[in-house]
Amino acid sequence: MRNRLIAVFCFVCITVFFAVGMRGLTIKTIFSDLLPKDDPYVQVFSDHPNFGNPLTVTVMIKRTTGDIYNADTLRKVWEFTRAIDLVPGINHDSLISIATEKARYAEATPNGVDMRPLMEDTVPSSQAALDDFRRRVEQSPNVRTFYVSGDETATIITAAFLENLLDYDVVFSSVQDLAAKYRDDNHEVYVVGQPILTGWVYKLQEQTYMIFGITLLALVVALALYMRNIAGTLTPIICSSVAAVWGFGLVGWISAPIEPLLMIVPLLLVARSFSHCVQFSERYYEIYAHLKDKRKSAEVAMGVMMAPSILGVITEVLSQI
């Protein structure tokens, strides 16, 4: 309090420093950062990335009338398989459906066991070809169990994506556009997978920001109605805004992307800073009503509120570790 100008100068310099750091702020999902690195299962996954991939999109094409063994449905599966293989970031080796070469059936020959793709270079169209394709599926237990439904009305397509090349916006929009394209009166197309779930978060991001904005506006209105003076209203707003600049600026300086799903955390921290400032301001006005001296009231209020406020902040920090 005796060196208010120096304190204000340092305060402004620090705020400007963190404000500059906000230029490097990015909002992006990095899947590996969401996993607990000390978990043994996660460590096994990291050591053996070729055995499974959580960034997998599964597409189910379901025939609403009859089974999948018709030229129209198989053509959709064929075309969808090749279309999704063009989506940026896909791991081409992971793409599997009944229309890929990885889906094979076994057949005994005089020279041994012959392994061939279920579907050759063309989609079965004649009834004889369709019957032969059904026979091939029956001779492939893995395909029949995992890629064709029990009632034979649906089949799935699985495609994994490379994390270093994955753009959730692009994958989500591309796969959803394909699903809409191949969906008709006789076919339903369902899409699931972690990239699709995260894609929904990206798609609804603007709505999230609108909700945050309405929430903050409601906090400001409630504060104005409660304090009923300019200083008591502006002080928590300024302090909370500066706290947000410091937090986001630090994240920008260390080049750590912010996970969209965790954007609620900064909002909660700003709200908590809001709450602390309101308590400070309210205590200041209570003391000022008795002392009638602004500087002395500020000193007394800080002396009374500093210890419990710092204790509260430390408790919050430790609870996040």
Buried (B, 14 or more C-beta within 10 A) or exposed (E): EEEEEEEEEEEEEBBEBBBEBBEBBEEEBEBEEEBEEEEEEEEEBEEEEEEEBBBBBBBBBBBEEEBBBBBBBBBBBBBBBEBBBEBEBBBEEBBBBBBBEEBBBEEEEEEEEEEBBBBEEEBBEEEEBBEEBBEBBEBBEEBBEEBBBEEBBBBBBBBBBBBEEBBBEBBBBBBBEBBEEBBEEBBBBEBEBBBBEBBEBBBEBEEBEEEBEEEBEEBBEEBBEEBEEEEBBBBBBEBBBBBBBBBBBBBBBEEBBBBBEEBEEBBEBBEBBBBBBBBBBBBBBEBBEEBEEEEEBBBBBBEBBEEEBEEBEEEEEEEEE
